[in-house]
């Protein structure tokens, strides 16, 4: 009898632990939406508009030891921004995927992956040109070429995420306004 009681107790403890662990790892639809969709606002200025804006201001990065923003090269400032996007991207990848959120998470991952890759391929060389004091015409051409090769696909991925996000928000009664 004592053996059965111990086995039953152990079984109940395992179930309770499993349920607690599972419930702690699940992300609510609201939080999923916030991470997967609202973080994409960081990408809404993708392309020459964002590059040009950043090149017109002083290049800055956060210095952890000083706990403040400090002047830097444009290349390092763009790398810093890309690193921040990669951190946001990781929070999306950390959400457990299920049938309910799969399409939303895939659209968000697709957009973030594309933008981060293209920023590394396009933003960094343009920033280096600025650091090396290349002529403005050369920088403008590089930005124009970048837009021509990336903007259509980036816009399509952003629109897809907004459409999927809107359906997800409606399904879960999440109060959100979309500008698409």
N, C-alpha and C positions, 0 to 999 in steps of 0.2 A: 504494500500500500504506500509506504514511504517513497519507494522508487517511482511509482506512478505519479505521486504528488510532486516530487522533484522534477520529473520529466515534464509534467504539465506546467509547472511554474517556469521552468526554463523556456518552454515553448511560448508561453504568454509574454515573457520578458523579450524574447527574440522578436515577436510580432510587434510589441509596443515600440521597441527600438527601431525596427524597420519602418514602421509608420511615422515615427518622429523624424527619422532620417529622410524619408521620402518627402514628407511635408515641408521640411526645412529647405530642401533642394528645389522645390517647385517654385516657379515664378508666376505671379498673378498675370492675367491678361492685361491689366492696366500697366504693370511694370514692364511686361514684354513689349507692349506698344510704345511706351516711353523710350525704352532702350533701342528698339529696332527702327522706329519711325522718327521720333523726335530728334534723335542724334543725327539723322540725315540732314537736318537744317544746317549743320556744319559744312555740308557739301553743296549747298544750293548756289554758291557763288563760284563754283568750279570753272576754271578756264582763265582766259586772259583778263577778265574783269578782276578776279581775285589776285592774279599775279601782278597786274599793273598797280592795284591798290597797295599791295605789300611792298612793291618796289618804290613807291612814292613816299613811303614812311621809313623811319629809321629801323634798321634790322635789330631785333632784340631776341634774346633767349632768357629763360629762367635759370638763374644760378642758384642751385640748391644750397651751397655753402653760405651765400650771402642772403638767401631767402628773398631775392628780388630779381626783377628783369634787368639785364645788362646789355649794352651794345654788343653786336656780333657782326659776322659777315652775313650777307643775304643767304648764301648757301647753308650756313648753320641755322639761320632763322627758319628757312623752309624745311630743313631736316627736323627741327624741333616741332614744327607744326605737323609734319607727317608722323612723327613719333606719337604725338597726342591723338591723331586719328587712329593709329594702330592700337592704342590703348582702348579707345572707344570700340573699335572693331572687335577686340578681344572680349569685351563685355557682351557683345552680340553673340559671339561664338560660344560663350560660357552658358548661355541659356539652353536648357535641355529642350531638344526638339521633339515635338509630338505631332499627331495628326492635325490638331487644332492650330498650331502656330507654324507649321513647317513651311508653308508658302510665304508667309510674312518674313520669317527668318532667312529663307533662301533669297528672297528679293533684296533684303537689307544687306546680307553678306555679299551678294553679287555686286551691288552698287559700291559698297565700301572697298571691296577687293579691287574693282576696276579703277576707282578714283585714286586709291593709294598707289597702285601700280603706275598709273599714268602720271601722277604727281612726281614719283621718283624718276620716271623717264623724261618728263617734260619740265616740271618746275625747277628741279635741281640744276639742269644745264643752263636754263635761263637765268637763274640766280647767280650761277658762276660767271655767266657773261656780264652781269651787272657788277659783280665784284671785280672783274677784270677790266671794267670800264669800257666795254664794247660800245660801239656807236648805237644811239637810240634806234636808228632805222633797223639795225641788225636784231636788236632785242624785240622790236615791234613785229618784225617778220617772223621771228621764232614763235612769238605768242600767237600770231595769226595762223601759222602753220599748225601749232598745237591745237588750236580751236578747230581747225578744219579736219584734223585727224581724230579728234576725240569727242567733240561736243554732241554730235548726233547720238552716239551710243550712250554717253553719259545722261543725256536728256531722256532717252528711252528707258534706261534703268531707273532713273529717278521717278519718272511717270509711272512705271510699273509698280514701284514700291508704294507710291502714293495711292494708286488704285487698290492694291492689295491691303494697304493700311486702312483705307477708308472702309472697305468691306469688313475687315477685322474689327474696327472700332464700332461699326454698326452692330455686328454680331454680338459684341460684348458690352453694348451700351456705354461706350467710352465717349465722353464729350470731347470732340475734336473738330476743328475747322480746317478744311483743306482748300488750298488755293489753286487746285488743278482744274 
